[in-house]
Amino acid sequence: MLHPILGVSIISSITSSGKVVKNIKGFVPKYNSQGQPKYYAGRKGFLFEVDIDGKQHALKCYTQPQKRGEAICNYILQLSTDRLPTPTFYNQELLIPTLMGVESIDVSTYPWIEGKTLDFEIKRSVYNDNRESLLRLAEEFRQLALDILNSPWRHGDIKPENIIVRPNGKLCLVDVDALWAPSLPPCNEVGTPTFTHPLRGTNRDEHIDDYSIALVLANLHALVHNPAPEVIKKGLLFTAEEALGGHPLFLDAVSAIASNSALATLCEALSNKDSYKIPNLIKLLCDV
Amino acid sequence: MYNAHITQQYKGAIMLLIDQSGSMDEEYLFNGQKTTKARAVATIANTLIEEIINRSQRRRGVGDYFDIAVIGYGGDEAKSLFGKRFRRITDVDSMYVPIDNRHVVRQLPNGECLNFFFELRQWVTPVSKGRTPMGAALRMARTMSAAWCRNNPHSFPPIVINISDGEATDAAYDELIRLSNKLKEVATEDGNLLFFNLHITANTDQASVLKWPTINEPLPYLRHSKLLYDMASVLPPLYANTIASLKGHFTPQEYKAVCYNASCDELLGDIQIGSASISQII
């Protein structure tokens, strides 16, 4: 396959009544109230909500062949963590109509993770002016960050949209396309600019999540002090660009949380234009 | 340059210029079926818009990652189909337009047949009338793109895709080159506007299919193939590695943003890959 597959072809395949998957058993797509399949687009492909053998799953359909995707799935299967979904990779699994024939594309499946995204929960808490809930989210995020930093892998694209708040409050990461571990093949993922230090670029090392972790945590603690309604539209109080540029939104946030010395140090790191790495991050998180 | 990420804060812009002149009434072999050029062009445009919407779909619905504009040119005028400005992709998604339900049957190697159904919304309908005011379309494209860039100075620059058989009637070769150069001068801080030309002809000979030619590559022997080649942008380096591998070149070269008789899948596929920015979404 030379060209990435179009979403319209994948959607047509998913909604086909024929046997479009080779090995996955009992595959049934889920539909919304308008009769459209439930799906979301991502960087590497499309994610569909499906039932497999009667249990809800996410089905990720890749628009290009995925050697790295397969390696990531196999890597996660070796880990014992509840912070990442447990994937199964299927090579050349889904049949897609092309101009004159049929092609098969790679897919992976994940058990569906119940809950809402952290992004949604932040906005809901801000809307309801629920500071207690924001504090709880900040603490859960801190625990998640410590688990990540004490692991041999890094997520590579930490942002509230990529974190699910489970019904028991624990956080779980989704969208593992940018996952880094020493044994994984390299990639050119650069993270989401709003949450990433520009110097990170395509660097791949154990520090790639440092800046995003500090940014989300500082935002959450600042929101506890000031659940500003602008967050409902913007998603957070201040971005990486605003932190690095010394924007008033960031400076206000710093002054609100500076009484906590660990948070104050994190904020200093957020405004450091010279490095995406934050020394002693684990200790700082323990001290927050 | 060309490394701005497309986000809801820093949106992308895609503009389609659709040839709707009388020559688009000619028969054309498209996706293995006989149709008219006008129908083929409408399908390409609608598929592209639908694909951009699909790629902007998030958990809570379509996100405003792109602004879209469509300019049809035929008869005596160039006309913006979505109004005077670019429209948000969410506005385009919520437009009430007819749906073309297509049924495609594909046979597997074991003889089994699979039925696929496509729901393709018809923002662009097939039109073929009168003359080909491509010059007017280029002027309108420049005005609208420049306004967009003023409002979005930090964004990835607009991508303009002209789908035509190249037979302009309101301007001579030199004037069309001058107008396309003016269009390509439009820029954001991230780079100049990228002008793609998709040339479709009634010639269905395999020799007439060519994508992303280099400066030394012989063009297909088609009417107006040189005009569309000369008008198109040189693809920036971020595309070059991928196109080099698609074309089997050891080292990337300078490729022009022009395709002759390429399919929609190929065009869409190629312009998304190789770009860290575009591939975030498209």
Interface residues (C-beta under 8 A of the other chain):
Chain A: L2 H3 P4 I5 L6 G7 V8 S9 I11 S12 S13 T15 S16 S17 G18 K19 V20 Y39 Y40 A41 R43 F46 Q64 L95 P97 T98 L99 M100 G101 V102 T117 F120 E161 N188 V190 T192 P193 T194
Chain B: H5 T7 Q9 N31 G32 T47 E50 E51 N54 R55 S56 Q57 R58 R59 R60 V104 R106 Q107 L108 E112 L114 N115 F116 F117 F118 L120 L246 S263 C264 D265 E266 L268 G269 D270 Q272 I273 A276 S279 Q280 I281
